[in-house]
Amino acid sequence: MKAMNKVREFLEMNAFGVCTAIGEKLGIATSRIRMWFIYISFLTMGSPLIIYMILAFWMNIKEYILNARRNPLKYL
């Protein structure tokens, strides 16, 4: 049980946060979004994984762009 909690914490900390971001924007519990994502992935044979990766990529790029705009040392 303790090892399973460590695995869960590792995945939650190192996952891209797509489900969390969607949950915060829509006001839905993150666990419910993750559950539906898993169900839909099994039913559609993994095609939501492509959407998940695209959203994760977009979130990372958006973060880099915002950080670049806020960094005053970059423009000196």
C-alpha positions as CSV (number, residue, x, y, z in Angstrom):
1,M,0.0,0.0,0.0
2,K,2.8,2.4,0.9
3,A,4.6,1.7,-2.4
4,M,1.4,2.3,-4.3
5,N,1.0,5.7,-2.7
6,K,4.6,6.6,-3.7
7,V,3.9,5.6,-7.3
8,R,0.7,7.7,-7.3
9,E,2.4,10.7,-5.8
10,F,5.2,10.4,-8.3
11,L,2.8,10.2,-11.2
12,E,0.8,13.2,-9.9
13,M,3.8,15.3,-9.4
14,N,5.6,14.4,-12.7
15,A,2.5,14.2,-15.0
16,F,2.0,17.2,-17.1
17,G,-1.0,18.6,-15.2
18,V,-3.4,18.5,-18.1
19,C,-6.2,17.0,-16.1
20,T,-5.6,19.4,-13.2
21,A,-5.7,22.4,-15.5
22,I,-8.9,21.2,-17.2
23,G,-10.4,20.5,-13.8
24,E,-9.6,24.0,-12.5
25,K,-11.0,25.7,-15.6
26,L,-14.2,23.7,-15.6
27,G,-14.7,23.4,-11.8
28,I,-14.6,19.5,-11.9
29,A,-12.7,17.3,-9.6
30,T,-9.3,16.2,-11.1
31,S,-9.8,12.6,-10.0
32,R,-13.1,12.4,-12.0
33,I,-11.4,13.8,-15.1
34,R,-8.6,11.3,-14.8
35,M,-11.1,8.5,-14.3
36,W,-13.0,9.5,-17.5
37,F,-9.8,9.9,-19.4
38,I,-8.8,6.3,-18.5
39,Y,-12.2,5.0,-19.5
40,I,-12.2,6.8,-22.8
41,S,-8.6,5.7,-23.5
42,F,-9.6,2.1,-23.1
43,L,-12.8,2.4,-25.2
44,T,-11.1,4.3,-28.1
45,M,-7.8,2.3,-27.9
46,G,-5.6,5.1,-26.8
47,S,-6.5,8.0,-29.1
48,P,-7.1,10.4,-26.2
49,L,-3.4,9.9,-25.4
50,I,-2.6,11.9,-28.5
51,I,-4.8,14.7,-27.4
52,Y,-3.3,14.6,-23.9
53,M,0.2,14.9,-25.3
54,I,-0.8,17.8,-27.5
55,L,-2.3,19.6,-24.5
56,A,0.7,18.9,-22.4
57,F,3.0,20.3,-25.1
58,W,0.8,23.4,-25.4
59,M,0.9,24.0,-21.7
60,N,4.7,23.8,-21.6
61,I,5.1,26.1,-24.6
62,K,2.7,28.6,-23.1
63,E,4.6,28.5,-19.8
64,Y,8.0,29.1,-21.6
65,I,6.5,32.0,-23.6
66,L,5.1,33.7,-20.5
67,N,8.3,33.2,-18.6
68,A,10.3,34.7,-21.4
69,R,8.1,37.8,-21.4
70,R,8.6,38.3,-17.7
71,N,12.4,37.8,-17.7
72,P,13.9,41.3,-17.8
73,L,17.5,39.9,-18.1
74,K,16.7,38.3,-21.4
75,Y,16.3,41.6,-23.2
76,L,19.5,43.3,-21.9
